[in-house]
Amino acid sequence: MGRIIAVANQKGGVGKTTSCVNLAASLAATQRKILVIDLDPQGNATMASGVDKYQVEASAYDLLVDETPFNQVVINETTGGYHLIAANGDVTAAEIKLMEVFARETRLRNALASVRDNYDYIFIDCPPSLNLLTINAMTAADSVLVPMQCEYFALEGLTALMDTISKLTAVVNSDLKIEGLLRTMFDPRNRLSNEVSQQLKKHFGDKVYRTVIPRNVRLAEAPSHGRPAMYYDKYSSGAKAYLALAGEMIRRDELALQATPVEA
């Protein structure tokens, strides 16, 4: 069964979309089948995948609101080698429309039920706020991957996100768990970054990925060229870091599978 991972942080500017797109591309490069769902009305993940958000014929809006069949919404060719459900300004209206719909928080989960096994990983790029789109993502997801900067205010944002996940677990998705905490835009020369990093490891243990994403100009430039970093500059430290993260995620999953009891 394919795993559904929501990439979320209520604090903006932490590298959420960058992490979603580059991790997806890195895993796709290992011959795994990947789907990225862009739920952010800004459509940044869409543009970073080489898809013009202004030209898409069907978006996440159509999937969620009009219940358009998945195969009529999915884009099979992107510069990252993964499939994509695109987003644009129309997705802003989706939240308003969903307010009028019965069982509105399960629309995405229902839409993915018949196709999740076609993919090894499904990543959902969430908007940087707690709204119906984010709730849909977390209701559909098995886990939440949290990109965050190692700074003081990021810790406050993390506390708020953990509280949100706890409430959602109690109400709409009892199986939801933390996939991992990813330290982004990391500068080892910064004392505060190192102190916050140590606090994260102390409180969250192995939930904190060993891989650290550095500050890197190429990561920032790549989206403007409509491609993930590994297809923009594969030798950049950012591209190498996300490839390392993909390897770490695969190893974690393999270890978890080995630890799962075999049914008689």
C-alpha positions as a printed NumPy array, in Angstrom:
array([[  0.   ,   0.   ,   0.   ],
       [  1.31 ,   3.424,  -0.944],
       [  2.061,   5.82 ,   1.876],
       [  0.438,   9.245,   1.999],
       [  2.554,  11.953,   3.634],
       [  1.349,  15.488,   4.305],
       [  4.169,  18.031,   4.177],
       [  2.994,  20.692,   6.581],
       [  3.965,  23.55 ,   8.821],
       [  1.647,  26.35 ,   9.901],
       [  4.628,  28.717,   9.759],
       [  5.435,  29.906,   6.243],
       [  8.867,  30.255,   4.676],
       [ 10.357,  27.097,   6.153],
       [ 11.079,  25.271,   2.896],
       [  7.888,  23.205,   2.848],
       [  7.264,  23.28 ,  -0.897],
       [ 10.988,  22.998,  -1.64 ],
       [ 11.137,  19.868,   0.512],
       [  8.009,  18.358,  -1.019],
       [  9.153,  18.799,  -4.615],
       [ 12.806,  17.855,  -4.125],
       [ 12.12 ,  14.818,  -1.964],
       [  9.531,  13.625,  -4.485],
       [ 11.995,  14.035,  -7.362],
       [ 14.754,  12.263,  -5.441],
       [ 12.516,   9.287,  -4.692],
       [ 11.247,   9.206,  -8.272],
       [ 14.884,   8.972,  -9.393],
       [ 15.12 ,   5.659,  -7.481],
       [ 12.44 ,   4.207,  -9.795],
       [  9.676,   4.62 ,  -7.236],
       [  6.293,   5.852,  -8.379],
       [  5.498,   9.18 ,  -6.774],
       [  2.501,  11.516,  -6.725],
       [  2.633,  15.13 ,  -5.552],
       [ -0.633,  16.866,  -4.651],
       [ -0.422,  20.644,  -4.546],
       [ -3.055,  21.96 ,  -2.116],
       [ -1.558,  25.434,  -1.782],
       [ -3.496,  28.02 ,  -3.854],
       [ -0.172,  29.748,  -4.585],
       [  0.643,  26.776,  -6.828],
       [  4.356,  26.885,  -6.054],
       [  4.796,  23.105,  -6.154],
       [  3.023,  23.103,  -9.514],
       [  5.335,  25.712, -11.013],
       [  8.415,  24.052,  -9.511],
       [  7.365,  20.86 , -11.311],
       [  7.529,  22.559, -14.694],
       [  3.756,  22.972, -15.009],
       [  2.238,  26.379, -15.765],
       [ -0.451,  26.827, -13.113],
       [ -2.278,  29.286, -15.366],
       [ -2.665,  26.674, -18.107],
       [ -3.828,  23.616, -16.147],
       [ -7.162,  22.261, -17.337],
       [ -8.07 ,  20.584, -14.043],
       [ -6.68 ,  21.15 , -10.567],
       [ -7.071,  20.043,  -6.969],
       [-10.24 ,  22.16 ,  -6.964],
       [-11.871,  19.824,  -9.481],
       [-10.799,  16.753,  -7.529],
       [-12.112,  18.046,  -4.201],
       [-15.173,  20.086,  -5.112],
       [-16.502,  18.614,  -8.352],
       [-15.226,  15.085,  -7.604],
       [-13.708,  14.899, -11.076],
       [-12.198,  11.422, -11.6  ],
       [ -8.548,  11.169, -10.607],
       [ -7.353,  10.18 , -14.086],
       [ -8.842,  13.384, -15.524],
       [ -6.99 ,  15.563, -13.022],
       [ -3.564,  13.94 , -12.68 ],
       [ -0.658,  15.252, -14.766],
       [  1.62 ,  12.36 , -15.696],
       [  4.629,  14.302, -16.987],
       [  6.611,  16.73 , -14.844],
       [ 10.231,  17.811, -14.762],
       [ 10.635,  15.907, -11.488],
       [  9.604,  12.541, -12.92 ],
       [  6.545,  12.221, -10.675],
       [  2.813,  12.604, -11.217],
       [  1.092,  15.803, -10.097],
       [ -2.273,  17.133,  -9.014],
       [ -1.841,  20.836,  -9.747],
       [ -3.034,  23.904,  -7.886],
       [ -3.715,  27.503,  -8.82 ],
       [ -5.897,  30.354,  -7.614],
       [ -9.019,  28.234,  -8.109],
       [ -8.034,  26.192,  -5.067],
       [ -8.736,  29.243,  -2.9  ],
       [-12.409,  28.834,  -3.773],
       [-12.297,  25.154,  -2.873],
       [-12.234,  25.92 ,   0.828],
       [-15.365,  28.069,   0.524],
       [-17.181,  25.49 ,  -1.603],
       [-16.245,  22.664,   0.761],
       [-17.945,  24.468,   3.641],
       [-21.263,  23.535,   2.037],
       [-20.387,  19.871,   1.469],
       [-21.254,  16.899,   3.666],
       [-18.202,  15.037,   5.078],
       [-16.039,  17.786,   3.609],
       [-12.9  ,  16.76 ,   5.515],
       [-12.804,  13.339,   3.801],
       [-13.009,  14.489,   0.174],
       [ -9.295,  13.969,  -0.529],
       [ -9.11 ,  10.644,   1.306],
       [-12.035,   9.339,  -0.727],
       [-10.505,  10.589,  -3.984],
       [ -7.239,   8.75 ,  -3.278],
       [ -8.73 ,   5.507,  -1.957],
       [ -8.765,   3.728,  -5.312],
       [ -5.352,   4.968,  -6.548],
       [ -3.06 ,   5.054,  -3.506],
       [ -1.801,   1.538,  -4.202],
       [ -0.571,   2.715,  -7.615],
       [  2.102,   4.799,  -5.889],
       [  4.943,   4.149,  -3.479],
       [  4.635,   7.611,  -1.942],
       [  2.037,  10.359,  -2.199],
       [  3.167,  13.772,  -0.925],
       [  0.653,  16.52 ,  -0.162],
       [  2.   ,  20.072,  -0.143],
       [ -0.207,  21.853,   2.394],
       [ -0.881,  25.595,   2.638],
       [  0.849,  27.363,   5.552],
       [ -2.34 ,  27.598,   7.618],
       [ -4.885,  25.371,   9.288],
       [ -7.869,  25.404,   6.963],
       [-10.129,  22.867,   5.281],
       [ -7.467,  22.076,   2.701],
       [ -4.93 ,  21.204,   5.399],
       [ -7.545,  19.223,   7.311],
       [ -8.33 ,  17.28 ,   4.13 ],
       [ -4.63 ,  16.533,   3.713],
       [ -4.197,  15.319,   7.273],
       [ -7.387,  13.271,   7.149],
       [ -6.07 ,  11.499,   4.041],
       [ -2.482,  11.148,   5.253],
       [ -0.764,   8.367,   7.145],
       [  1.799,  10.785,   8.539],
       [  3.033,  14.376,   8.597],
       [  6.514,  15.476,   7.535],
       [  7.43 ,  18.777,   9.178],
       [ 10.109,  20.969,   7.553],
       [ 11.354,  23.641,   9.936],
       [ 14.118,  26.147,  10.42 ],
       [ 16.24 ,  25.949,  13.524],
       [ 15.214,  29.258,  15.038],
       [ 13.242,  30.358,  18.079],
       [  9.956,  31.2  ,  16.373],
       [ 10.047,  27.907,  14.505],
       [  9.803,  26.11 ,  17.845],
       [  6.66 ,  28.067,  18.661],
       [  5.201,  27.111,  15.283],
       [  6.097,  23.487,  15.904],
       [  4.245,  23.535,  19.226],
       [  1.132,  24.856,  17.482],
       [  1.411,  22.205,  14.744],
       [  1.785,  19.386,  17.262],
       [ -1.331,  20.634,  19.041],
       [ -3.191,  20.669,  15.725],
       [ -2.088,  17.122,  14.872],
       [ -3.146,  15.934,  18.326],
       [ -6.633,  17.401,  17.876],
       [ -7.008,  15.963,  14.375],
       [ -5.9  ,  12.559,  15.615],
       [ -8.682,  12.638,  18.185],
       [-11.358,  13.716,  15.727],
       [-10.764,  12.745,  12.076],
       [ -7.736,  10.458,  11.733],
       [ -6.711,   8.324,  14.688],
       [ -3.856,   6.745,  12.704],
       [ -2.081,  10.009,  11.885],
       [  1.498,  10.175,  13.15 ],
       [  4.621,  12.277,  12.779],
       [  6.701,  11.071,   9.826],
       [  9.703,  13.144,  10.775],
       [ 11.104,  16.589,  11.48 ],
       [ 13.339,  17.99 ,   8.77 ],
       [ 15.813,  20.757,   9.571],
       [ 15.914,  23.143,   6.605],
       [ 17.974,  26.223,   5.647],
       [ 20.495,  25.07 ,   8.215],
       [ 23.661,  27.068,   8.853],
       [ 26.08 ,  25.199,  11.154],
       [ 27.972,  28.442,  11.815],
       [ 24.926,  29.881,  13.576],
       [ 24.956,  29.129,  17.319],
       [ 21.172,  29.443,  17.656],
       [ 20.672,  26.954,  14.814],
       [ 22.824,  24.419,  16.616],
       [ 21.094,  25.014,  19.944],
       [ 17.616,  24.58 ,  18.463],
       [ 18.811,  21.509,  16.575],
       [ 19.983,  19.949,  19.834],
       [ 16.655,  20.729,  21.492],
       [ 14.785,  19.045,  18.665],
       [ 16.897,  15.901,  18.935],
       [ 16.481,  15.889,  22.712],
       [ 12.682,  16.129,  22.621],
       [ 11.867,  14.192,  19.438],
       [ 14.731,  11.697,  19.23 ],
       [ 14.773,   9.608,  16.071],
       [ 11.814,  11.519,  14.659],
       [ 14.378,  14.147,  13.648],
       [ 15.962,  13.19 ,  10.346],
       [ 19.723,  12.851,  10.4  ],
       [ 19.826,  14.56 ,   7.033],
       [ 20.02 ,  18.337,   7.287],
       [ 19.08 ,  20.622,   4.387],
       [ 21.6  ,  23.484,   4.097],
       [ 21.022,  27.013,   2.946],
       [ 21.702,  26.777,  -0.77 ],
       [ 21.277,  29.257,  -3.602],
       [ 20.577,  26.505,  -6.132],
       [ 17.565,  25.311,  -4.132],
       [ 16.162,  28.828,  -4.27 ],
       [ 16.898,  29.247,  -7.987],
       [ 15.574,  25.906,  -9.232],
       [ 11.806,  26.656,  -8.957],
       [ 12.159,  29.704, -11.216],
       [ 13.445,  27.295, -13.869],
       [ 10.503,  24.941, -13.33 ],
       [ 12.494,  21.986, -12.062],
       [ 13.698,  20.332,  -8.855],
       [ 17.28 ,  21.061,  -7.78 ],
       [ 18.647,  17.69 ,  -8.891],
       [ 17.639,  18.525, -12.474],
       [ 18.88 ,  22.088, -12.202],
       [ 22.253,  21.476, -10.552],
       [ 22.733,  17.894,  -9.4  ],
       [ 26.095,  18.74 ,  -7.841],
       [ 24.693,  21.428,  -5.558],
       [ 24.678,  20.817,  -1.812],
       [ 20.875,  21.186,  -1.772],
       [ 20.309,  18.525,  -4.421],
       [ 22.691,  16.141,  -2.66 ],
       [ 20.949,  16.743,   0.663],
       [ 17.525,  15.781,  -0.69 ],
       [ 18.963,  12.67 ,  -2.325],
       [ 20.406,  11.772,   1.08 ],
       [ 17.01 ,  12.412,   2.68 ],
       [ 15.334,  10.095,   0.166],
       [ 17.856,   7.393,   1.045],
       [ 17.224,   7.907,   4.759],
       [ 13.461,   7.649,   4.257],
       [ 13.821,   4.437,   2.246],
       [ 16.041,   2.904,   4.927],
       [ 13.572,   3.859,   7.645],
       [ 10.734,   2.236,   5.731],
       [ 12.75 ,  -0.926,   5.139],
       [ 13.575,  -1.192,   8.84 ],
       [  9.922,  -0.615,   9.772],
       [  8.873,  -3.348,   7.348],
       [ 11.385,  -5.781,   8.828],
       [ 10.065,  -5.024,  12.32 ],
       [  6.441,  -5.677,  11.313],
       [  5.238,  -9.093,  12.591],
       [  4.366, -11.548,   9.834],
       [  0.802, -12.822,  10.103],
       [  0.424, -16.579,  10.261]])
